[in-house]
Amino acid sequence: MILIDSILMDEAIIHDHFACNVHACKGACCTLKGGEGAPLKHEEISMIQSAIPFAMQYVSEQSRVIIANQQWIGGTELDPFVQCIDDADCVFVFKEDGIAKCALEKAYHEGKTTFRKPISCHLFPIRVRNFGGDYLSYQPFEECTPAFDHGKHNNIVVLDAVKDALIRAFGEQWYDQAKEMKTQEEQ
């Protein structure tokens, strides 16, 4: 475990190789079978609601119905998550050239909204747990095998692969401290 400010981090985040290769995995993280969809922070719900009109043009008809009926949120008030269709596809997923992608993120990249996607999606394969404080755990799935190989081939570790998400979640100063920890461990 590594402690930076009040945040605990799994050491694998600075050691294990990982770099998404969506051309190989086909966006599997958006279509994983079983379990719940992406965990949501309460403040993200209104931001997603504001971004929905811009994302609707990309999603399937089935997703449009679910979203229009305000059924895109699952879980409880204390533990909300994004709903999945048929226990797999995120309600905001769409396919482009055979790759599962996020409609919210597409609208963001097109400049139509300021909300990118849930932070839990952006941080993947890192999950934020709370045990009296934030704990960042590295949670890769078998479907991520192409990312392990791609990261190793390009010498990219999890910390670097999710840099933008970590800065979004914890700030640039926190990320710089994590980077410094990585550098110290390499020496």
Legacy VTK file of the C-alpha trace (Angstrom):
# vtk DataFile Version 3.0
C-alpha trace
ASCII
DATASET POLYDATA
POINTS 187 float
0.000 0.000 0.000
1.068 3.513 -0.738
-0.329 6.525 1.125
-0.507 9.875 -0.663
-2.238 12.570 1.343
-5.156 10.635 2.820
-5.564 8.267 -0.128
-4.325 4.692 -0.032
-3.241 3.198 -3.330
-2.575 -0.376 -4.370
1.128 -0.703 -5.297
0.174 -2.504 -8.501
-0.996 0.853 -9.878
2.600 2.057 -10.134
4.101 -1.321 -11.099
1.727 -3.249 -13.372
1.682 -2.645 -17.081
-1.622 -1.577 -18.589
-2.648 0.491 -21.609
-6.087 0.157 -23.157
-6.198 -1.391 -26.600
-9.823 -0.994 -27.648
-9.133 -2.367 -31.098
-8.288 -5.687 -29.455
-10.803 -5.793 -26.568
-13.599 -4.026 -28.504
-14.481 -1.850 -25.488
-15.211 -4.799 -23.232
-15.308 -2.634 -20.085
-18.582 -1.102 -21.328
-20.175 -4.497 -21.959
-18.988 -6.777 -19.138
-21.519 -9.415 -18.148
-22.698 -9.776 -14.581
-22.862 -7.455 -11.658
-23.853 -3.830 -11.704
-23.025 -0.993 -14.039
-20.587 1.807 -13.326
-20.776 3.181 -9.758
-21.914 6.801 -9.610
-21.100 9.689 -7.326
-24.219 11.568 -6.253
-23.023 14.798 -7.866
-22.621 13.008 -11.213
-26.317 12.199 -11.495
-27.381 15.772 -12.315
-24.389 16.188 -14.644
-25.359 13.039 -16.532
-28.973 14.218 -16.666
-27.760 17.447 -18.315
-25.612 15.519 -20.817
-28.290 12.989 -21.788
-29.927 15.086 -24.532
-26.586 15.251 -26.336
-25.847 11.530 -25.936
-29.266 10.218 -26.980
-28.510 10.372 -30.717
-25.822 7.685 -30.354
-27.553 5.046 -28.215
-29.838 2.223 -29.328
-33.622 2.483 -29.336
-33.737 0.173 -26.311
-31.379 2.503 -24.426
-33.418 5.556 -25.457
-36.548 4.069 -23.898
-34.755 3.195 -20.662
-33.125 6.627 -20.453
-36.336 8.500 -21.359
-38.165 6.647 -18.578
-35.520 7.742 -16.054
-34.491 4.119 -15.523
-30.815 4.622 -16.333
-29.936 4.762 -12.624
-29.917 1.564 -10.603
-28.970 0.668 -7.072
-30.005 2.640 -4.040
-29.858 6.272 -3.052
-26.692 5.509 -1.065
-25.130 3.312 -3.755
-26.285 4.357 -7.254
-24.950 2.900 -10.481
-25.616 3.096 -14.224
-28.052 0.441 -15.424
-26.990 -2.265 -17.835
-29.089 -3.872 -20.545
-29.431 -7.650 -20.372
-26.920 -7.700 -17.509
-24.131 -6.571 -19.855
-24.148 -3.427 -22.006
-24.117 -0.082 -20.223
-27.264 1.858 -21.097
-25.016 4.585 -22.586
-23.015 2.255 -24.841
-23.056 2.404 -28.629
-20.996 0.568 -31.246
-18.679 2.302 -33.668
-16.657 0.152 -36.063
-17.427 -2.856 -33.847
-16.065 -1.166 -30.709
-18.276 -0.415 -27.693
-17.997 3.260 -26.782
-19.638 5.702 -24.384
-22.285 8.041 -25.813
-21.690 10.514 -22.976
-17.997 10.661 -23.821
-18.678 11.039 -27.547
-20.897 14.059 -26.845
-18.154 15.452 -24.589
-15.453 15.045 -27.262
-17.733 16.738 -29.786
-17.972 19.754 -27.465
-21.687 19.318 -26.822
-21.385 18.850 -23.054
-18.873 19.453 -20.274
-19.480 16.065 -18.615
-17.135 13.371 -19.910
-18.392 10.169 -18.264
-18.682 8.772 -14.747
-15.354 8.984 -12.931
-15.551 5.260 -12.164
-15.495 4.573 -15.914
-12.709 7.070 -16.535
-10.556 5.522 -13.796
-11.039 1.926 -14.967
-9.266 -0.470 -14.182
-8.873 1.409 -10.890
-11.761 1.212 -8.463
-12.203 3.640 -5.584
-13.207 1.924 -2.375
-13.909 3.608 0.928
-12.644 2.165 4.187
-12.838 5.332 6.258
-10.954 7.050 3.414
-10.392 6.466 -0.274
-8.525 3.332 -1.315
-7.555 2.907 -4.963
-7.502 -0.741 -5.960
-6.375 -2.164 -9.275
-9.143 -4.402 -10.619
-8.358 -5.680 -14.106
-10.597 -8.236 -15.796
-9.652 -11.124 -18.058
-11.091 -9.088 -20.935
-8.231 -6.620 -20.318
-5.539 -9.087 -21.442
-4.812 -7.000 -24.571
-4.199 -3.989 -22.279
-1.624 -5.906 -20.222
0.280 -6.822 -23.376
-0.064 -3.341 -24.892
1.148 -1.719 -21.658
4.128 -4.047 -21.399
5.058 -3.542 -25.053
4.910 0.264 -24.621
6.213 0.347 -21.015
3.065 2.021 -19.687
1.876 1.316 -16.147
-1.653 1.788 -14.790
-0.728 5.139 -13.189
0.270 6.581 -16.556
-2.572 4.936 -18.481
-5.212 6.660 -16.346
-3.345 9.916 -15.718
-6.152 12.210 -16.925
-8.727 10.398 -14.796
-6.528 10.508 -11.691
-5.966 14.243 -12.161
-9.710 14.732 -12.677
-10.478 12.772 -9.499
-7.680 13.846 -7.145
-5.893 16.831 -8.697
-2.614 17.384 -10.468
-0.632 17.792 -7.244
-1.802 14.361 -6.047
-0.880 12.805 -9.387
2.557 14.428 -9.298
3.139 12.928 -5.830
2.108 9.490 -7.114
4.475 9.898 -10.059
7.277 10.847 -7.657
6.578 7.706 -5.604
6.882 5.659 -8.793
10.176 7.346 -9.663
11.569 6.734 -6.170
10.631 3.049 -6.347
12.410 2.695 -9.694
15.692 4.038 -8.294
LINES 1 188
187 0 1 2 3 4 5 6 7 8 9 10 11 12 13 14 15 16 17 18 19 20 21 22 23 24 25 26 27 28 29 30 31 32 33 34 35 36 37 38 39 40 41 42 43 44 45 46 47 48 49 50 51 52 53 54 55 56 57 58 59 60 61 62 63 64 65 66 67 68 69 70 71 72 73 74 75 76 77 78 79 80 81 82 83 84 85 86 87 88 89 90 91 92 93 94 95 96 97 98 99 100 101 102 103 104 105 106 107 108 109 110 111 112 113 114 115 116 117 118 119 120 121 122 123 124 125 126 127 128 129 130 131 132 133 134 135 136 137 138 139 140 141 142 143 144 145 146 147 148 149 150 151 152 153 154 155 156 157 158 159 160 161 162 163 164 165 166 167 168 169 170 171 172 173 174 175 176 177 178 179 180 181 182 183 184 185 186
